[in-house]
Amino acid sequence: MPPEQNSAYKIVLWRLKQDAQGYPPASVEGLWAKPTATGYQVDSIPFYAYGIAPGDTICIREDGEQSWFEALLQSGGASVFRVLVKAAGDLEQVRIALEDFGCPCEVEKAVRMLAVEVPTQRSLDTLLYYLLTQREAGLLDFEEGVLRHTIPEEFR
């Protein structure tokens, strides 16, 4: 069932720090989370918030009708990458490649960005090789939102 159809889910808001160039393009990001026995479990891949990934358990602070991120209680072990695809026509091709590596993605077509989850059980080997070769070819750029996997020796 999609989160928006399940009343147990809620949108949790993160405050974002913008740099001198105005990045990220917003001051707040909302992510879906579901209640657990110990807090709320993040169920979205963040586009802009750092240090958080799907599966993480967080505590929140209620402020009127809004729920705000307060603290990370427990890491779920996933990593998150943000991939900026330079040509609009390549966006779907890159998304398919990443999902073929076992990495779920969320797409922000307006800025040609993919938020990519690397599940705990996945290795970074193939993903990093792909991202690095595509960056060298000038097709994309990427950054880590949160890195919880060990970087393979050949990429250090």
ChimeraX attribute file (.defattr): number of C-alpha atoms within 10 A of each C-alpha:
attribute: neighborCount
match mode: 1-to-1
recipient: residues
	/A:1	5
	/A:2	6
	/A:3	15
	/A:4	11
	/A:5	8
	/A:6	10
	/A:7	8
	/A:8	11
	/A:9	19
	/A:10	20
	/A:11	20
	/A:12	23
	/A:13	19
	/A:14	19
	/A:15	14
	/A:16	16
	/A:17	15
	/A:18	13
	/A:19	9
	/A:20	6
	/A:21	7
	/A:22	10
	/A:23	12
	/A:24	15
	/A:25	12
	/A:26	12
	/A:27	14
	/A:28	15
	/A:29	16
	/A:30	19
	/A:31	19
	/A:32	19
	/A:33	23
	/A:34	19
	/A:35	15
	/A:36	11
	/A:37	7
	/A:38	11
	/A:39	17
	/A:40	23
	/A:41	25
	/A:42	24
	/A:43	19
	/A:44	20
	/A:45	26
	/A:46	27
	/A:47	22
	/A:48	22
	/A:49	21
	/A:50	15
	/A:51	16
	/A:52	24
	/A:53	29
	/A:54	23
	/A:55	21
	/A:56	20
	/A:57	25
	/A:58	22
	/A:59	18
	/A:60	17
	/A:61	13
	/A:62	11
	/A:63	8
	/A:64	6
	/A:65	5
	/A:66	12
	/A:67	17
	/A:68	17
	/A:69	18
	/A:70	14
	/A:71	11
	/A:72	16
	/A:73	14
	/A:74	14
	/A:75	17
	/A:76	17
	/A:77	18
	/A:78	20
	/A:79	25
	/A:80	28
	/A:81	23
	/A:82	22
	/A:83	24
	/A:84	21
	/A:85	25
	/A:86	16
	/A:87	11
	/A:88	14
	/A:89	10
	/A:90	13
	/A:91	21
	/A:92	15
	/A:93	11
	/A:94	20
	/A:95	22
	/A:96	14
	/A:97	13
	/A:98	21
	/A:99	14
	/A:100	11
	/A:101	16
	/A:102	16
	/A:103	20
	/A:104	18
	/A:105	22
	/A:106	16
	/A:107	17
	/A:108	13
	/A:109	12
	/A:110	7
	/A:111	11
	/A:112	18
	/A:113	23
	/A:114	26
	/A:115	24
	/A:116	25
	/A:117	26
	/A:118	27
	/A:119	21
	/A:120	13
	/A:121	10
	/A:122	16
	/A:123	16
	/A:124	18
	/A:125	14
	/A:126	11
	/A:127	17
	/A:128	14
	/A:129	13
	/A:130	16
	/A:131	19
	/A:132	15
	/A:133	12
	/A:134	16
	/A:135	17
	/A:136	11
	/A:137	9
	/A:138	12
	/A:139	16
	/A:140	21
	/A:141	16
	/A:142	17
	/A:143	12
	/A:144	15
	/A:145	22
	/A:146	20
	/A:147	18
	/A:148	18
	/A:149	17
	/A:150	9
	/A:151	13
	/A:152	11
	/A:153	7
	/A:154	7
	/A:155	10
	/A:156	5
